[in-house]
Amino acid sequence: MTAPRLGLLLDVDGPIASPVSRTIAIPSIVADLVALAAEGIPVVFNTGRSDAFIREQVVGPLLAGGLAAGGRVHAVCEKGAVWCSIGPQYPDGMGDLTVAEDLALPRDYADEMRELVRTDYADLVFFDETKRAMVSIEQRVEVPNATYLERQPGFDALAMAALERRGLGVRRLDDVRPDADGAVQWRIDPTIISTDVESDRSGKDLGAERSLELLAQDGELPVAWRTMGDSRSDYAMADWLHANGHQVAHVDVRPADGVPETPYPVCTAPEGVIHDEAGARFLADWRAGRS
């Protein structure tokens, strides 16, 4: 069997789904993903989103767009905590789910965050009931993003305090990992539209590792990889691949946070072209063989 020319590890919010509508808003994205999968290109959605979100907002459109059985398409959700295969041969387009229970937050913590949203933040955010391991609080679509970002730090401080009150080690994603053995179990990851509370072992690097485990079961690994995301944390996909000997280039569809120094190439769209508009351009290039 010939190794595929490319493999794709794709964040969903930003490069695939619009961060405004939370849907795939550009039709060519679906068409190009279906065509790439039909060519035998492995496609893995490596996301913090839940399997329910992927089923509704990604798998549904792919099936409607003609995704064929036998494609090497998978989803690694909740930053490595949940994973499955995708295709029309499965009920609702998704195969059996695997959940890493050791990455799940305590139930009473999730209950407290749900109640905090209900009593103090219901006008701003909603509690994502579809998550199986993480706790995610997301901006309501009708709320201006500037309003959300102004109030987000207050919520994040309360979320961190609730973990500390339980004696659970916690850090923010942008904090340096401490040296204390086992001191940090959980972390707070604020994004431009949400706050995720998650295991400190989860992340896009764990998602990349899970992705290769899935692909090793259904064929040859690709000659080269393209990773794509809209935040600095998404670089961890390419970091892991490079560290494990794979040829990779990363696409940053929202480089306003700054492009770090990396040992692999980083690609961006022309100035002003961001998020799913940038993602659509790169998918079209990869479909045409311009990689």
C-alpha positions in Angstrom: 0.0 0.0 0.0 1.4 3.4 -1.0 1.7 6.0 1.8 -0.6 9.0 1.4 1.1 12.2 0.3 -0.5 14.1 3.2 -2.2 13.7 6.5 -4.4 16.4 8.0 -4.8 17.2 11.7 -7.4 19.9 11.9 -8.7 22.0 14.8 -12.4 22.7 14.2 -13.3 26.1 15.7 -11.7 28.7 13.5 -10.2 26.8 10.5 -13.2 24.6 9.7 -16.2 26.0 11.6 -16.8 29.8 11.8 -16.2 31.1 15.4 -19.2 33.4 14.9 -21.9 30.9 13.7 -20.1 27.8 15.1 -21.0 26.0 11.9 -19.2 25.2 8.6 -20.3 28.3 6.8 -18.1 28.0 3.6 -19.4 25.2 1.3 -16.1 24.6 -0.3 -14.7 23.3 3.0 -17.1 20.4 3.0 -16.4 19.6 -0.7 -12.7 19.7 -0.3 -12.7 17.6 2.9 -14.9 15.0 1.1 -12.6 15.0 -2.0 -9.4 14.7 0.1 -10.8 11.8 2.0 -11.9 10.1 -1.2 -8.2 10.4 -2.4 -7.1 8.5 0.7 -5.8 11.5 2.6 -6.2 10.8 6.3 -8.3 13.6 8.0 -8.5 13.8 11.8 -10.4 16.5 13.6 -8.3 17.2 16.7 -10.5 19.5 18.7 -11.6 20.6 22.1 -15.2 20.2 21.0 -17.5 17.3 22.1 -18.4 14.4 20.0 -22.0 15.7 19.9 -20.8 19.0 18.4 -18.7 17.1 15.8 -21.7 14.8 14.9 -24.0 17.8 14.4 -21.8 20.4 12.9 -19.1 18.4 11.0 -20.2 14.8 10.4 -23.7 15.8 9.3 -22.4 18.2 6.6 -19.8 15.7 5.4 -22.3 12.9 5.0 -24.6 15.3 3.2 -21.7 16.3 1.0 -21.0 12.7 -0.1 -18.4 11.4 2.3 -17.8 7.8 1.1 -17.3 4.7 3.2 -13.8 3.6 3.6 -12.2 7.0 4.0 -9.7 7.5 6.8 -11.6 10.1 8.8 -11.5 10.3 12.6 -12.3 12.6 15.4 -10.3 13.2 18.6 -12.5 15.3 20.8 -12.0 17.1 24.2 -8.3 17.4 23.5 -7.6 13.7 23.6 -10.2 12.5 26.0 -12.7 11.1 23.5 -12.2 9.6 20.1 -13.9 7.7 17.3 -14.0 7.0 13.6 -16.2 8.8 11.0 -18.0 7.5 7.9 -21.4 6.6 6.4 -20.9 3.0 7.5 -21.5 4.0 11.1 -24.8 4.8 12.8 -25.2 8.6 12.6 -21.8 8.7 10.9 -19.7 8.0 14.0 -18.3 4.7 15.2 -18.0 3.6 18.8 -16.7 6.2 21.2 -13.7 5.7 23.5 -13.6 7.9 26.6 -10.5 8.3 28.8 -12.3 8.4 32.2 -9.0 9.2 33.9 -9.1 12.6 32.2 -12.6 13.5 33.5 -13.2 16.2 36.1 -15.0 15.4 39.3 -18.7 15.4 38.9 -19.3 17.8 41.8 -17.0 20.4 40.2 -19.0 20.3 37.0 -22.2 20.7 39.0 -20.8 23.8 40.7 -19.8 25.4 37.4 -23.2 24.6 35.9 -24.8 26.4 38.9 -22.4 29.3 38.7 -23.4 29.8 35.1 -27.1 29.6 36.0 -27.0 32.1 38.8 -24.4 34.7 37.7 -23.5 34.3 34.0 -26.5 33.0 32.1 -26.7 36.2 30.1 -23.2 35.8 28.9 -22.4 32.0 28.5 -23.9 28.5 28.5 -22.7 25.3 30.1 -21.8 22.7 27.5 -23.8 19.7 28.6 -22.3 17.5 25.8 -18.8 17.3 27.3 -17.8 13.9 28.7 -14.5 14.8 30.4 -13.9 18.5 30.3 -16.0 21.4 31.6 -16.6 24.0 29.0 -18.4 27.4 29.4 -19.1 29.0 26.0 -20.1 32.5 24.9 -23.7 32.8 23.8 -23.8 33.5 20.0 -26.0 36.7 20.5 -23.4 38.2 22.9 -20.8 40.5 21.4 -17.3 39.0 21.7 -15.9 42.1 23.3 -18.5 41.9 26.1 -17.6 38.2 26.6 -13.9 38.8 26.7 -14.3 41.7 29.2 -16.1 39.4 31.7 -14.3 36.2 31.0 -11.4 36.7 33.5 -13.9 37.0 36.4 -15.4 33.7 35.6 -12.0 32.1 35.1 -10.9 33.2 38.6 -14.0 31.6 40.1 -13.4 28.4 38.2 -9.8 28.3 39.4 -10.8 29.0 43.0 -13.3 26.2 42.9 -10.6 23.7 42.0 -8.2 25.1 44.6 -10.9 24.9 47.3 -11.1 21.1 46.6 -7.3 20.8 47.0 -6.8 20.1 43.3 -3.7 21.5 41.7 -4.5 23.9 38.9 -2.8 26.3 36.5 -3.7 28.5 33.6 -2.7 27.2 30.2 -0.2 30.1 29.7 1.5 29.4 33.1 4.8 27.6 33.1 4.3 24.0 34.3 5.7 23.7 37.9 8.3 21.2 38.8 6.5 19.7 41.8 5.7 16.1 41.2 2.0 15.6 40.5 1.2 19.1 41.9 -0.9 20.1 38.8 -3.8 17.9 37.9 -6.0 20.4 36.0 -5.8 23.6 34.0 -7.9 26.6 32.9 -7.7 27.3 29.1 -9.4 30.5 28.1 -10.1 30.8 24.3 -11.7 33.7 22.4 -15.2 32.2 22.8 -15.0 29.9 25.8 -13.2 28.7 28.9 -12.2 25.0 29.1 -11.3 23.3 32.4 -9.4 20.2 31.6 -6.9 17.6 32.7 -3.4 18.9 32.6 -2.5 15.8 30.6 -4.9 16.6 27.8 -4.1 18.9 24.9 -3.6 19.0 21.1 -0.4 17.0 21.5 -2.3 14.2 23.2 -4.8 14.5 20.4 -2.1 14.1 17.8 -0.8 11.0 19.6 -4.4 9.5 19.6 -4.8 10.4 15.9 -1.7 8.4 14.9 -2.9 5.5 17.0 -6.2 5.5 15.1 -4.6 5.8 11.7 -2.1 3.1 12.4 -5.1 0.7 12.6 -6.4 1.5 9.1 -3.4 2.0 6.8 0.0 3.5 6.1 0.9 6.8 7.8 1.3 9.7 5.4 4.6 11.0 4.0 4.0 14.5 5.4 1.6 16.2 7.7 -0.3 19.5 7.8 -1.8 20.7 11.0 -4.1 23.7 11.2 -5.5 25.8 14.1 -6.4 29.3 15.3 -4.6 29.5 18.6 -1.1 29.1 20.1 -2.1 25.8 21.8 -2.8 24.3 18.4 0.9 24.4 17.6 1.2 21.4 20.0 0.0 19.2 17.2 2.9 20.1 15.0 5.3 20.1 18.0 4.4 16.5 18.8 4.7 15.3 15.2 8.0 17.0 14.7 9.4 15.6 18.0 8.4 12.1 16.9 10.2 12.3 13.6 7.3 13.3 11.2 7.6 15.9 8.4 5.1 18.6 9.3 4.1 22.2 8.5 1.6 24.1 10.6 -1.1 26.5 9.4 -2.1 29.3 11.7 -5.4 30.8 10.6 -5.3 33.5 13.3 -1.7 34.7 13.6 -2.6 37.9 15.5 -1.4 36.2 18.7 2.1 36.0 17.2 3.9 33.3 15.3 6.5 31.6 17.5 9.8 30.3 16.5 9.4 26.6 15.4 11.7 23.9 13.9 9.1 23.4 11.2 7.4 25.7 8.6 4.5 27.8 9.7 2.0 29.0 7.0 -0.5 31.9 7.1 -3.0 33.3 4.7 -2.7 36.8 3.1 -3.1 39.6 5.6 -6.7 40.0 6.7 -7.8 36.5 5.7 -8.4 34.5 8.9 -10.4 31.7 10.5 -12.5 29.6 8.2 -11.8 31.8 5.1 -8.1 31.0 5.6 -8.9 27.3 6.3 -10.9 27.1 3.0 -7.9 28.5 1.0 -5.5 25.9 2.4 -7.9 23.0 1.9 -8.4 24.0 -1.7 -4.6 24.1 -2.2 -4.1 20.7 -0.6 -6.9 19.2 -2.8 -5.2 20.7 -5.9 -1.9 19.2 -4.8 -0.4 22.6 -3.8 0.9 21.5 -0.4 
